[in-house]
Amino acid sequence: MIAKIFPVALIVLDVAAAVVYAACGDWRRFIYWIAAATLTATVTF
């Protein structure tokens, strides 16, 4: 479990960035960060 701390932190930061861009109405960057979080989660788990 300790080995997955950094990937989980990266996923959380990706989702946080997506939320910020969604709040600003920048849907292209929102989709980018959600895709980045999804890719990281897929590779990690």
N, CA, C and O atoms as a Tripos MOL2 file, in Angstrom:
@<TRIPOS>MOLECULE
protein
  180   179    45     0     0
PROTEIN
NO_CHARGES

@<TRIPOS>ATOM
      1 N           0.8220   -1.2010    0.0000 N.3       1 MET1
      2 CA          0.0000    0.0000    0.0000 C.3       1 MET1
      3 C           0.8600    1.2560    0.0000 C.2       1 MET1
      4 O           0.4850    2.2660   -0.5960 O.2       1 MET1
      5 N           1.9980    1.2010    0.6580 N.am      2 ILE2
      6 CA          2.8550    2.3800    0.7480 C.3       2 ILE2
      7 C           3.3840    2.7850   -0.6260 C.2       2 ILE2
      8 O           3.6620    3.9610   -0.8580 O.2       2 ILE2
      9 N           3.5230    1.8270   -1.5310 N.am      3 ALA3
     10 CA          4.0420    2.1220   -2.8690 C.3       3 ALA3
     11 C           3.0370    2.8900   -3.7200 C.2       3 ALA3
     12 O           3.4170    3.4760   -4.7340 O.2       3 ALA3
     13 N           1.7880    2.8990   -3.3380 N.am      4 LYS4
     14 CA          0.7530    3.5660   -4.1350 C.3       4 LYS4
     15 C           0.3990    4.9510   -3.6140 C.2       4 LYS4
     16 O          -0.5630    5.5580   -4.0840 O.2       4 LYS4
     17 N           1.1540    5.4560   -2.6590 N.am      5 ILE5
     18 CA          0.8570    6.7880   -2.1140 C.3       5 ILE5
     19 C           1.0520    7.8680   -3.1810 C.2       5 ILE5
     20 O           0.1980    8.7400   -3.3420 O.2       5 ILE5
     21 N           2.1580    7.8170   -3.9020 N.am      6 PHE6
     22 CA          2.4310    8.8460   -4.8980 C.3       6 PHE6
     23 C           1.4670    8.8060   -6.0830 C.2       6 PHE6
     24 O           1.0150    9.8630   -6.5210 O.2       6 PHE6
     25 N           1.1360    7.6340   -6.6170 N.am      7 PRO7
     26 CA          0.1320    7.6310   -7.6920 C.3       7 PRO7
     27 C          -1.2370    8.1290   -7.2220 C.2       7 PRO7
     28 O          -1.9330    8.8190   -7.9670 O.2       7 PRO7
     29 N          -1.6220    7.7870   -6.0040 N.am      8 VAL8
     30 CA         -2.9070    8.2640   -5.4840 C.3       8 VAL8
     31 C          -2.8700    9.7810   -5.3040 C.2       8 VAL8
     32 O          -3.8500   10.4670   -5.5940 O.2       8 VAL8
     33 N          -1.7400   10.3020   -4.8270 N.am      9 ALA9
     34 CA         -1.6020   11.7570   -4.6860 C.3       9 ALA9
     35 C          -1.6950   12.4340   -6.0500 C.2       9 ALA9
     36 O          -2.3100   13.4930   -6.1770 O.2       9 ALA9
     37 N          -1.0930   11.8340   -7.0590 N.am     10 LEU10
     38 CA         -1.1630   12.3870   -8.4090 C.3      10 LEU10
     39 C          -2.5890   12.3690   -8.9410 C.2      10 LEU10
     40 O          -3.0240   13.3290   -9.5780 O.2      10 LEU10
     41 N          -3.3070   11.3110   -8.6930 N.am     11 ILE11
     42 CA         -4.7030   11.2250   -9.1250 C.3      11 ILE11
     43 C          -5.5330   12.3100   -8.4480 C.2      11 ILE11
     44 O          -6.3520   12.9670   -9.0910 O.2      11 ILE11
     45 N          -5.3220   12.4910   -7.1610 N.am     12 VAL12
     46 CA         -6.0590   13.5260   -6.4230 C.3      12 VAL12
     47 C          -5.7440   14.9150   -6.9830 C.2      12 VAL12
     48 O          -6.6480   15.7330   -7.1540 O.2      12 VAL12
     49 N          -4.4790   15.1820   -7.2670 N.am     13 LEU13
     50 CA         -4.1090   16.4800   -7.8350 C.3      13 LEU13
     51 C          -4.6910   16.6730   -9.2370 C.2      13 LEU13
     52 O          -5.1060   17.7780   -9.5890 O.2      13 LEU13
     53 N          -4.7220   15.6170  -10.0290 N.am     14 ASP14
     54 CA         -5.3230   15.7050  -11.3620 C.3      14 ASP14
     55 C          -6.8080   16.0410  -11.2790 C.2      14 ASP14
     56 O          -7.3090   16.8810  -12.0270 O.2      14 ASP14
     57 N          -7.4970   15.3820  -10.3710 N.am     15 VAL15
     58 CA         -8.9330   15.6460  -10.2120 C.3      15 VAL15
     59 C          -9.1610   17.0530   -9.6660 C.2      15 VAL15
     60 O         -10.1090   17.7260  -10.0700 O.2      15 VAL15
     61 N          -8.3060   17.5000   -8.7590 N.am     16 ALA16
     62 CA         -8.4290   18.8610   -8.2310 C.3      16 ALA16
     63 C          -8.2280   19.8900   -9.3370 C.2      16 ALA16
     64 O          -8.9470   20.8870   -9.3940 O.2      16 ALA16
     65 N          -7.2670   19.6600  -10.2060 N.am     17 ALA17
     66 CA         -7.0620   20.5650  -11.3370 C.3      17 ALA17
     67 C          -8.2780   20.5580  -12.2580 C.2      17 ALA17
     68 O          -8.6780   21.6020  -12.7710 O.2      17 ALA17
     69 N          -8.8580   19.3950  -12.4640 N.am     18 ALA18
     70 CA        -10.0550   19.3010  -13.3070 C.3      18 ALA18
     71 C         -11.2100   20.0940  -12.7120 C.2      18 ALA18
     72 O         -11.9500   20.7590  -13.4370 O.2      18 ALA18
     73 N         -11.3650   20.0250  -11.4070 N.am     19 VAL19
     74 CA        -12.4500   20.7670  -10.7450 C.3      19 VAL19
     75 C         -12.2480   22.2770  -10.9210 C.2      19 VAL19
     76 O         -13.2050   23.0100  -11.1710 O.2      19 VAL19
     77 N         -11.0230   22.7250  -10.7910 N.am     20 VAL20
     78 CA        -10.7340   24.1560  -10.9630 C.3      20 VAL20
     79 C         -11.0620   24.6060  -12.3760 C.2      20 VAL20
     80 O         -11.6930   25.6440  -12.5740 O.2      20 VAL20
     81 N         -10.6330   23.8260  -13.3540 N.am     21 TYR21
     82 CA        -10.9270   24.2060  -14.7380 C.3      21 TYR21
     83 C         -12.4130   24.1220  -15.0570 C.2      21 TYR21
     84 O         -12.9210   24.9260  -15.8390 O.2      21 TYR21
     85 N         -13.1110   23.1690  -14.4690 N.am     22 ALA22
     86 CA        -14.5610   23.0800  -14.6790 C.3      22 ALA22
     87 C         -15.2580   24.2970  -14.0800 C.2      22 ALA22
     88 O         -16.2130   24.8150  -14.6580 O.2      22 ALA22
     89 N         -14.7860   24.7500  -12.9290 N.am     23 ALA23
     90 CA        -15.3780   25.9260  -12.2970 C.3      23 ALA23
     91 C         -15.1710   27.1810  -13.1470 C.2      23 ALA23
     92 O         -16.0000   28.0910  -13.1370 O.2      23 ALA23
     93 N         -14.0640   27.2170  -13.8760 N.am     24 CYS24
     94 CA        -13.7710   28.3590  -14.7470 C.3      24 CYS24
     95 C         -14.4410   28.2330  -16.1180 C.2      24 CYS24
     96 O         -14.4490   29.1820  -16.9010 O.2      24 CYS24
     97 N         -14.9920   27.0740  -16.3950 N.am     25 GLY25
     98 CA        -15.6680   26.8640  -17.6690 C.3      25 GLY25
     99 C         -14.7540   26.4370  -18.7980 C.2      25 GLY25
    100 O         -15.1630   26.4520  -19.9590 O.2      25 GLY25
    101 N         -13.5280   26.0570  -18.4860 N.am     26 ASP26
    102 CA        -12.5800   25.6010  -19.5050 C.3      26 ASP26
    103 C         -12.7240   24.0830  -19.6420 C.2      26 ASP26
    104 O         -12.0240   23.3210  -18.9750 O.2      26 ASP26
    105 N         -13.6360   23.6590  -20.5120 N.am     27 TRP27
    106 CA        -13.9950   22.2490  -20.5940 C.3      27 TRP27
    107 C         -12.9300   21.4070  -21.2560 C.2      27 TRP27
    108 O         -12.8310   20.2130  -20.9750 O.2      27 TRP27
    109 N         -12.1200   22.0020  -22.1370 N.am     28 ARG28
    110 CA        -11.0370   21.2390  -22.7690 C.3      28 ARG28
    111 C         -10.0000   20.8070  -21.7370 C.2      28 ARG28
    112 O          -9.5710   19.6540  -21.7360 O.2      28 ARG28
    113 N          -9.6030   21.7090  -20.8750 N.am     29 ARG29
    114 CA         -8.6150   21.3610  -19.8550 C.3      29 ARG29
    115 C          -9.2310   20.4590  -18.7870 C.2      29 ARG29
    116 O          -8.5410   19.6190  -18.2100 O.2      29 ARG29
    117 N         -10.5260   20.6310  -18.5210 N.am     30 PHE30
    118 CA        -11.2190   19.7360  -17.6010 C.3      30 PHE30
    119 C         -11.1300   18.3020  -18.1080 C.2      30 PHE30
    120 O         -10.7820   17.3970  -17.3480 O.2      30 PHE30
    121 N         -11.4380   18.0880  -19.3740 N.am     31 ILE31
    122 CA        -11.3910   16.7510  -19.9620 C.3      31 ILE31
    123 C          -9.9620   16.2120  -19.9490 C.2      31 ILE31
    124 O          -9.7460   15.0270  -19.6970 O.2      31 ILE31
    125 N          -8.9850   17.0840  -20.2190 N.am     32 TYR32
    126 CA         -7.5840   16.6660  -20.1990 C.3      32 TYR32
    127 C          -7.1980   16.1180  -18.8320 C.2      32 TYR32
    128 O          -6.6050   15.0430  -18.7430 O.2      32 TYR32
    129 N          -7.5280   16.8470  -17.7600 N.am     33 TRP33
    130 CA         -7.1160   16.4240  -16.4200 C.3      33 TRP33
    131 C          -7.8850   15.2020  -15.9390 C.2      33 TRP33
    132 O          -7.3280   14.3760  -15.2160 O.2      33 TRP33
    133 N          -9.1440   15.0670  -16.3220 N.am     34 ILE34
    134 CA         -9.8950   13.8530  -15.9910 C.3      34 ILE34
    135 C          -9.2870   12.6540  -16.7180 C.2      34 ILE34
    136 O          -9.1680   11.5680  -16.1510 O.2      34 ILE34
    137 N          -8.9030   12.8620  -17.9810 N.am     35 ALA35
    138 CA         -8.2560   11.7800  -18.7360 C.3      35 ALA35
    139 C          -6.9130   11.4100  -18.1090 C.2      35 ALA35
    140 O          -6.5630   10.2310  -18.0450 O.2      35 ALA35
    141 N          -6.1650   12.4010  -17.6490 N.am     36 ALA36
    142 CA         -4.8860   12.1210  -16.9990 C.3      36 ALA36
    143 C          -5.0940   11.3220  -15.7160 C.2      36 ALA36
    144 O          -4.3420   10.3870  -15.4420 O.2      36 ALA36
    145 N          -6.0990   11.6780  -14.9330 N.am     37 ALA37
    146 CA         -6.3940   10.9420  -13.7020 C.3      37 ALA37
    147 C          -6.8370    9.5200  -14.0240 C.2      37 ALA37
    148 O          -6.4470    8.5770  -13.3350 O.2      37 ALA37
    149 N          -7.6420    9.3620  -15.0530 N.am     38 THR38
    150 CA         -8.1140    8.0440  -15.4520 C.3      38 THR38
    151 C          -6.9440    7.1700  -15.9240 C.2      38 THR38
    152 O          -6.8530    5.9960  -15.5640 O.2      38 THR38
    153 N          -6.0700    7.7440  -16.7180 N.am     39 LEU39
    154 CA         -4.9090    6.9950  -17.2010 C.3      39 LEU39
    155 C          -4.0140    6.5740  -16.0480 C.2      39 LEU39
    156 O          -3.5620    5.4300  -16.0050 O.2      39 LEU39
    157 N          -3.7540    7.4710  -15.1240 N.am     40 THR40
    158 CA         -2.9200    7.1390  -13.9770 C.3      40 THR40
    159 C          -3.5670    6.0290  -13.1330 C.2      40 THR40
    160 O          -2.8830    5.1100  -12.6820 O.2      40 THR40
    161 N          -4.8670    6.1200  -12.9280 N.am     41 ALA41
    162 CA         -5.5720    5.1010  -12.1460 C.3      41 ALA41
    163 C          -5.5470    3.7540  -12.8690 C.2      41 ALA41
    164 O          -5.3900    2.7090  -12.2370 O.2      41 ALA41
    165 N          -5.7020    3.7830  -14.1900 N.am     42 THR42
    166 CA         -5.6900    2.5380  -14.9520 C.3      42 THR42
    167 C          -4.3320    1.8480  -14.8930 C.2      42 THR42
    168 O          -4.2560    0.6290  -14.7410 O.2      42 THR42
    169 N          -3.2730    2.6200  -15.0120 N.am     43 VAL43
    170 CA         -1.9350    2.0510  -14.9870 C.3      43 VAL43
    171 C          -1.5720    1.5840  -13.5810 C.2      43 VAL43
    172 O          -0.9120    0.5570  -13.4190 O.2      43 VAL43
    173 N          -1.9930    2.3220  -12.5750 N.am     44 THR44
    174 CA         -1.6220    2.0180  -11.1930 C.3      44 THR44
    175 C          -2.3950    0.8120  -10.6390 C.2      44 THR44
    176 O          -1.8190   -0.0620   -9.9910 O.2      44 THR44
    177 N          -3.6890    0.7810  -10.9000 N.am     45 PHE45
    178 CA         -4.5150   -0.2610  -10.3070 C.3      45 PHE45
    179 C          -4.9110   -1.2330  -11.3880 C.2      45 PHE45
    180 O          -5.6170   -2.2040  -11.1160 O.2      45 PHE45
@<TRIPOS>BOND
     1     1     2 1
     2     2     3 1
     3     3     4 2
     4     3     5 am
     5     5     6 1
     6     6     7 1
     7     7     8 2
     8     7     9 am
     9     9    10 1
    10    10    11 1
    11    11    12 2
    12    11    13 am
    13    13    14 1
    14    14    15 1
    15    15    16 2
    16    15    17 am
    17    17    18 1
    18    18    19 1
    19    19    20 2
    20    19    21 am
    21    21    22 1
    22    22    23 1
    23    23    24 2
    24    23    25 am
    25    25    26 1
    26    26    27 1
    27    27    28 2
    28    27    29 am
    29    29    30 1
    30    30    31 1
    31    31    32 2
    32    31    33 am
    33    33    34 1
    34    34    35 1
    35    35    36 2
    36    35    37 am
    37    37    38 1
    38    38    39 1
    39    39    40 2
    40    39    41 am
    41    41    42 1
    42    42    43 1
    43    43    44 2
    44    43    45 am
    45    45    46 1
    46    46    47 1
    47    47    48 2
    48    47    49 am
    49    49    50 1
    50    50    51 1
    51    51    52 2
    52    51    53 am
    53    53    54 1
    54    54    55 1
    55    55    56 2
    56    55    57 am
    57    57    58 1
    58    58    59 1
    59    59    60 2
    60    59    61 am
    61    61    62 1
    62    62    63 1
    63    63    64 2
    64    63    65 am
    65    65    66 1
    66    66    67 1
    67    67    68 2
    68    67    69 am
    69    69    70 1
    70    70    71 1
    71    71    72 2
    72    71    73 am
    73    73    74 1
    74    74    75 1
    75    75    76 2
    76    75    77 am
    77    77    78 1
    78    78    79 1
    79    79    80 2
    80    79    81 am
    81    81    82 1
    82    82    83 1
    83    83    84 2
    84    83    85 am
    85    85    86 1
    86    86    87 1
    87    87    88 2
    88    87    89 am
    89    89    90 1
    90    90    91 1
    91    91    92 2
    92    91    93 am
    93    93    94 1
    94    94    95 1
    95    95    96 2
    96    95    97 am
    97    97    98 1
    98    98    99 1
    99    99   100 2
   100    99   101 am
   101   101   102 1
   102   102   103 1
   103   103   104 2
   104   103   105 am
   105   105   106 1
   106   106   107 1
   107   107   108 2
   108   107   109 am
   109   109   110 1
   110   110   111 1
   111   111   112 2
   112   111   113 am
   113   113   114 1
   114   114   115 1
   115   115   116 2
   116   115   117 am
   117   117   118 1
   118   118   119 1
   119   119   120 2
   120   119   121 am
   121   121   122 1
   122   122   123 1
   123   123   124 2
   124   123   125 am
   125   125   126 1
   126   126   127 1
   127   127   128 2
   128   127   129 am
   129   129   130 1
   130   130   131 1
   131   131   132 2
   132   131   133 am
   133   133   134 1
   134   134   135 1
   135   135   136 2
   136   135   137 am
   137   137   138 1
   138   138   139 1
   139   139   140 2
   140   139   141 am
   141   141   142 1
   142   142   143 1
   143   143   144 2
   144   143   145 am
   145   145   146 1
   146   146   147 1
   147   147   148 2
   148   147   149 am
   149   149   150 1
   150   150   151 1
   151   151   152 2
   152   151   153 am
   153   153   154 1
   154   154   155 1
   155   155   156 2
   156   155   157 am
   157   157   158 1
   158   158   159 1
   159   159   160 2
   160   159   161 am
   161   161   162 1
   162   162   163 1
   163   163   164 2
   164   163   165 am
   165   165   166 1
   166   166   167 1
   167   167   168 2
   168   167   169 am
   169   169   170 1
   170   170   171 1
   171   171   172 2
   172   171   173 am
   173   173   174 1
   174   174   175 1
   175   175   176 2
   176   175   177 am
   177   177   178 1
   178   178   179 1
   179   179   180 2
@<TRIPOS>SUBSTRUCTURE
     1 MET1         2 RESIDUE 1 A MET
     2 ILE2         6 RESIDUE 1 A ILE
     3 ALA3        10 RESIDUE 1 A ALA
     4 LYS4        14 RESIDUE 1 A LYS
     5 ILE5        18 RESIDUE 1 A ILE
     6 PHE6        22 RESIDUE 1 A PHE
     7 PRO7        26 RESIDUE 1 A PRO
     8 VAL8        30 RESIDUE 1 A VAL
     9 ALA9        34 RESIDUE 1 A ALA
    10 LEU10       38 RESIDUE 1 A LEU
    11 ILE11       42 RESIDUE 1 A ILE
    12 VAL12       46 RESIDUE 1 A VAL
    13 LEU13       50 RESIDUE 1 A LEU
    14 ASP14       54 RESIDUE 1 A ASP
    15 VAL15       58 RESIDUE 1 A VAL
    16 ALA16       62 RESIDUE 1 A ALA
    17 ALA17       66 RESIDUE 1 A ALA
    18 ALA18       70 RESIDUE 1 A ALA
    19 VAL19       74 RESIDUE 1 A VAL
    20 VAL20       78 RESIDUE 1 A VAL
    21 TYR21       82 RESIDUE 1 A TYR
    22 ALA22       86 RESIDUE 1 A ALA
    23 ALA23       90 RESIDUE 1 A ALA
    24 CYS24       94 RESIDUE 1 A CYS
    25 GLY25       98 RESIDUE 1 A GLY
    26 ASP26      102 RESIDUE 1 A ASP
    27 TRP27      106 RESIDUE 1 A TRP
    28 ARG28      110 RESIDUE 1 A ARG
    29 ARG29      114 RESIDUE 1 A ARG
    30 PHE30      118 RESIDUE 1 A PHE
    31 ILE31      122 RESIDUE 1 A ILE
    32 TYR32      126 RESIDUE 1 A TYR
    33 TRP33      130 RESIDUE 1 A TRP
    34 ILE34      134 RESIDUE 1 A ILE
    35 ALA35      138 RESIDUE 1 A ALA
    36 ALA36      142 RESIDUE 1 A ALA
    37 ALA37      146 RESIDUE 1 A ALA
    38 THR38      150 RESIDUE 1 A THR
    39 LEU39      154 RESIDUE 1 A LEU
    40 THR40      158 RESIDUE 1 A THR
    41 ALA41      162 RESIDUE 1 A ALA
    42 THR42      166 RESIDUE 1 A THR
    43 VAL43      170 RESIDUE 1 A VAL
    44 THR44      174 RESIDUE 1 A THR
    45 PHE45      178 RESIDUE 1 A PHE
